[in-house]
Amino acid sequence: MQSESDFPLLQLQQLSQQYGRDLVLDQMSFSLHTGEIACLLGSSGCGKTTVLRCIAGFESIKSGEIRLNGQLISSAAYQQAAHLRQIGMVFQDYALFPHLNVSDNVAFGLSKLARQAQQQRVNELLEVVGLLAWANHYPHELSGGQQQRVALARALAPKPSLLLLDEPFSNLDGDLRERLSRDVRDILKNQGTTAIMVTHDQHEALAIADKVGVMQGGRLLQWDSPYQLYHQPANRYVADFIGQGVFLAGYVVDCGCVELEIGHFCGLVPSQFVPGEHVDVLLRPDDVQHDDNSAMLATVVSKVFRGAEFYYTLALPSGQHVLAQVPSHHDHALGEAIGIRLELDHLIAFSRTSDK
């Protein structure tokens, strides 16, 4: 017998949306369970924010269905009003009320509660987001990170079934963005909140989410855990989009190995590849190891220092480039030839003729 937790909190089934003649969402389907955090990831214009707007009830849909807690909230023939959906939203620009102080901003959606219950919920959330001491301040007196915390507390205050976050950290600088994204994940997990966030930053998505959906041109290419996206991408676009890496030409040999200029991989070669077939193999920076004793030499084309390691771009004898992550005490000059070897745990490869 299935428990209630076995059923998705949110279900999108064949969701499509169209503006005039432009199809902006093309038969998207995914589900999200209670307490999960998801990220929709993709470049600008891929349809990420449109998905949130359809879920929130800000837009009707062309076809398909959206269900929340098993109940239909959107279809081509029906649209439940946005204020009835028990969905909270954190906007990119925070959208705080400038004439209200922090406490009153957070209390805005709690009008149905008695005054004492309102204040108790406000104080609870301000303590959770670390802003209890700022309760009487106004938005213009806060930093960007503090304003984002207030917006989050306000969205969480009515205890929504689902929280939507639209590029919530895009207005913040790099260090604050990374720190606040970790804090927000902790807050959502501690509150048991189910959430979907939109971002174009893959590092943000991989760090925050339990599930990530990679989008391109209104289509959902893969909906999976961050680990699976990185190690088992569904197609070439996802493989190239997630993480750093380059495709290196190779071919499948009779023994079930793939031969590359930098070395060979013998292991689980996908069954769709046949001996003699030319393939492109994705190599991550940690797949290429620096080895002074290796006979395979590559020339340093460029390097990026990241404290504990260098990220080298290396030219192979054929002119093909690979990336290598090398401990920072190996400081090699541009144009220098260094020894490298291949160390692949598993194979990510696509047919040379495949554009998928």
C-alpha positions in Angstrom: 0.0 0.0 0.0 1.4 3.4 -1.0 1.7 6.1 1.7 0.8 9.8 1.0 4.5 10.6 0.7 4.8 8.2 -2.3 2.5 10.6 -4.3 4.0 13.7 -5.9 3.0 17.0 -4.4 3.3 18.7 -7.8 2.8 17.1 -11.2 3.2 18.7 -14.6 1.9 16.5 -17.4 2.6 17.4 -21.1 2.5 21.1 -20.2 2.7 23.4 -23.3 2.4 27.2 -23.5 2.3 29.4 -26.5 2.5 33.2 -27.0 1.0 34.0 -30.4 2.7 31.6 -32.8 5.7 31.1 -30.5 5.7 27.8 -28.6 7.6 28.6 -25.4 6.9 25.4 -23.5 6.8 22.1 -25.3 5.1 19.1 -23.5 6.9 19.4 -20.3 6.4 16.7 -17.7 7.9 16.3 -14.2 6.9 15.7 -10.6 8.1 16.8 -7.2 7.6 15.2 -3.9 7.0 16.9 -0.5 10.1 18.4 1.0 12.1 18.3 -2.3 13.9 21.3 -3.8 14.1 21.5 -7.5 15.9 23.8 -9.9 15.0 24.6 -13.5 18.3 25.3 -15.2 18.9 26.8 -18.7 20.1 29.8 -20.7 18.0 33.0 -21.0 14.9 32.5 -23.0 14.5 28.8 -22.6 11.2 29.1 -20.8 12.2 28.6 -17.1 10.3 31.6 -15.7 7.3 30.8 -17.8 7.0 27.4 -16.1 6.9 29.2 -12.7 4.3 31.6 -13.9 2.1 28.8 -15.1 2.5 26.9 -11.8 1.7 30.0 -9.8 -1.4 30.7 -11.9 -0.2 34.0 -13.4 -0.7 32.5 -16.9 -3.2 30.1 -18.5 -1.8 27.1 -20.4 -2.2 25.9 -23.9 -2.4 22.2 -23.1 -1.5 19.7 -20.5 -2.2 19.7 -16.8 -0.8 20.9 -13.6 -1.8 19.2 -10.3 -1.0 20.2 -6.8 -1.7 17.7 -4.0 -3.5 15.6 -6.5 -5.9 18.4 -7.4 -6.1 20.0 -10.9 -5.1 23.6 -10.8 -4.4 24.3 -14.5 -5.5 22.8 -17.8 -6.5 24.3 -21.2 -10.1 24.4 -19.9 -9.6 25.3 -16.3 -7.4 27.7 -14.3 -7.7 27.9 -10.5 -7.2 31.5 -9.3 -3.6 32.2 -8.2 -4.6 33.2 -4.6 -6.3 29.9 -4.0 -3.3 27.7 -4.9 -1.4 28.0 -1.6 1.8 28.8 -3.6 4.3 31.3 -2.3 6.7 33.2 -4.6 10.0 35.0 -4.2 10.7 37.4 -7.0 14.0 38.3 -8.6 13.7 42.0 -7.4 12.4 40.9 -3.9 9.2 43.1 -4.3 9.2 44.2 -0.7 6.8 47.0 0.4 9.0 50.0 0.9 6.5 51.7 3.4 6.4 48.6 5.6 9.1 47.6 8.1 10.6 44.1 8.0 8.1 42.7 10.5 5.1 44.1 8.7 6.4 42.9 5.3 6.7 39.3 6.7 3.2 39.6 8.3 1.6 40.7 5.0 0.1 37.3 4.1 -1.0 36.5 7.7 -4.1 38.7 7.9 -6.4 35.7 8.8 -4.4 35.0 12.0 -5.0 36.8 15.3 -2.5 39.6 16.0 -0.6 37.5 18.6 -0.4 34.5 16.3 0.9 36.8 13.5 3.6 38.2 15.6 4.7 34.7 16.8 5.0 33.5 13.2 6.9 36.6 12.2 9.3 36.4 15.0 9.8 32.7 14.4 10.7 33.3 10.7 12.9 36.3 11.4 14.9 34.2 13.8 15.2 31.5 11.2 16.5 33.9 8.6 18.7 35.7 11.1 16.9 39.1 11.0 15.0 39.3 14.3 17.2 42.3 15.3 16.1 44.1 12.1 12.4 43.7 12.6 11.7 47.5 12.8 14.0 48.5 10.0 12.7 49.4 6.5 13.8 47.7 3.2 16.0 50.6 2.1 18.0 50.2 5.3 18.9 46.6 4.4 21.6 45.1 2.2 20.6 43.1 -0.8 21.1 39.8 1.0 19.0 40.9 3.9 16.2 42.0 1.6 16.3 38.6 0.0 16.0 37.0 3.4 13.0 39.2 4.2 11.4 38.2 0.9 11.9 34.5 1.7 10.5 34.9 5.2 7.4 36.7 3.8 6.8 33.9 1.3 7.2 31.2 4.0 5.0 32.9 6.5 1.6 31.5 5.3 3.1 28.0 5.2 2.6 27.5 1.4 2.3 24.0 -0.1 4.9 25.0 -2.7 7.4 27.8 -2.9 8.6 29.3 -6.2 11.8 31.3 -6.5 12.6 33.2 -9.7 16.4 33.8 -10.0 16.4 34.8 -6.3 20.2 35.5 -6.1 20.8 37.1 -9.4 21.2 40.6 -7.9 23.9 39.6 -5.4 27.6 39.4 -5.8 29.4 36.1 -6.1 30.5 35.4 -2.5 27.2 36.5 -1.0 25.3 34.6 -3.6 27.0 31.4 -2.8 26.7 31.8 0.9 23.1 32.8 0.8 22.1 30.0 -1.6 23.5 27.5 1.0 21.6 29.3 3.8 18.3 29.2 1.8 18.7 25.5 1.2 19.1 24.9 4.9 16.1 27.1 5.7 13.9 25.3 3.2 15.0 21.9 4.5 14.5 22.9 8.1 11.0 24.2 7.3 10.2 21.1 5.3 9.2 23.4 2.4 8.8 22.0 -1.2 10.4 24.5 -3.6 11.2 25.1 -7.3 13.9 27.6 -8.1 14.8 29.1 -11.5 18.4 29.9 -12.3 20.9 30.1 -15.2 23.8 29.3 -12.8 24.6 25.6 -12.8 26.8 25.8 -9.7 23.8 27.2 -7.8 21.5 24.5 -9.1 23.8 21.6 -8.3 24.5 22.9 -4.8 20.9 23.6 -3.8 18.6 21.1 -5.6 17.5 17.5 -5.0 16.3 17.5 -8.6 17.5 19.6 -11.6 15.6 20.1 -14.8 17.8 21.2 -17.8 15.8 23.1 -20.3 16.5 24.2 -23.9 14.1 26.0 -26.2 11.0 25.3 -24.1 11.8 21.6 -23.7 12.8 19.7 -20.6 15.9 17.6 -21.7 16.5 15.8 -18.4 15.0 15.8 -14.9 17.3 14.1 -12.5 19.5 14.4 -9.4 22.6 16.6 -9.7 24.8 13.5 -9.5 23.0 11.8 -12.4 23.0 14.9 -14.6 26.8 15.2 -14.2 27.7 11.5 -14.5 24.9 10.2 -16.8 23.7 13.1 -19.0 20.8 12.2 -21.3 22.2 13.8 -24.4 25.1 15.8 -25.8 23.6 19.2 -24.9 23.2 18.2 -21.2 26.7 16.7 -21.1 28.2 19.9 -22.6 26.0 22.2 -20.4 26.6 20.7 -17.0 30.1 21.0 -15.5 33.3 21.7 -17.4 34.6 19.5 -20.1 35.5 19.0 -23.7 34.6 16.3 -26.3 37.6 14.4 -27.6 37.4 12.3 -30.7 37.8 8.6 -30.4 36.7 5.2 -31.8 35.4 1.9 -30.4 37.8 -1.0 -30.8 37.0 -4.7 -30.9 37.8 -5.4 -27.3 35.1 -3.1 -26.0 37.5 -0.3 -25.4 37.4 3.3 -26.7 40.7 4.5 -28.1 41.6 8.2 -27.7 44.6 10.2 -28.6 45.3 10.7 -24.8 44.9 6.9 -24.0 42.2 4.3 -24.0 39.3 3.4 -21.8 38.3 -0.2 -21.3 35.1 -0.8 -19.3 31.4 -0.5 -19.8 31.0 0.8 -23.4 27.3 1.5 -24.2 25.7 -1.2 -26.2 24.6 1.1 -29.0 28.3 1.6 -30.0 29.8 -1.0 -32.4 33.5 -1.7 -33.1 35.0 0.8 -35.4 32.4 3.5 -34.7 33.7 7.0 -34.2 32.6 8.7 -31.0 33.1 11.9 -29.1 34.0 11.3 -25.5 33.4 13.9 -22.8 36.5 14.5 -20.6 36.1 16.4 -17.4 39.1 18.2 -15.9 39.6 15.5 -13.2 39.7 12.8 -16.0 43.0 14.2 -17.2 45.8 13.6 -14.6 49.2 15.4 -14.6 51.9 12.7 -14.6 55.6 13.7 -15.1 56.4 10.1 -16.0 53.9 9.8 -18.8 55.1 9.7 -22.4 52.0 11.6 -23.5 52.8 15.2 -23.6 50.5 18.2 -23.9 51.2 21.9 -24.2 49.9 24.4 -21.7 47.7 26.8 -23.7 46.1 28.7 -20.8 45.6 28.4 -17.1 43.3 29.7 -14.3 44.5 29.8 -10.7 41.9 28.8 -8.2 43.8 28.6 -5.0 44.1 24.8 -4.4 44.4 24.0 -8.0 45.1 25.2 -11.5 42.7 24.6 -14.4 44.9 24.1 -17.4 43.8 24.1 -21.1 46.2 21.7 -22.8 46.8 21.2 -26.5 47.4 17.6 -27.6 49.8 16.8 -30.5 46.8 16.7 -32.9 45.8 20.2 -31.8 42.7 18.9 -29.9 42.3 20.6 -26.5 41.6 19.0 -23.1 41.1 20.4 -19.6 43.1 19.3 -16.6 42.6 20.0 -12.9 46.1 20.1 -11.4 47.2 20.8 -7.7 48.5 24.4 -7.4 52.1 23.5 -6.6 52.4 22.4 -10.2 52.8 25.8 -11.7 53.7 25.4 -15.4 54.4 28.1 -17.8 52.3 28.8 -21.0 53.8 26.9 -23.9 55.4 24.3 -21.6 54.9 20.6 -22.4 53.7 18.5 -19.4 53.1 14.8 -19.0 49.4 13.6 -18.7 47.5 10.4 -18.5 43.8 9.5 -18.8 42.0 8.3 -15.7 38.3 7.7 -16.5 36.0 6.1 -14.0 33.1 5.7 -16.5 32.4 6.7 -20.1 30.3 9.5 -21.4 30.3 9.3 -25.1 28.1 10.1 -28.1 28.2 9.0 -31.7 30.2 11.4 -33.9 27.2 11.8 -36.2 24.7 12.4 -33.3 23.5 16.0 -32.6 21.5 14.9 -29.6 
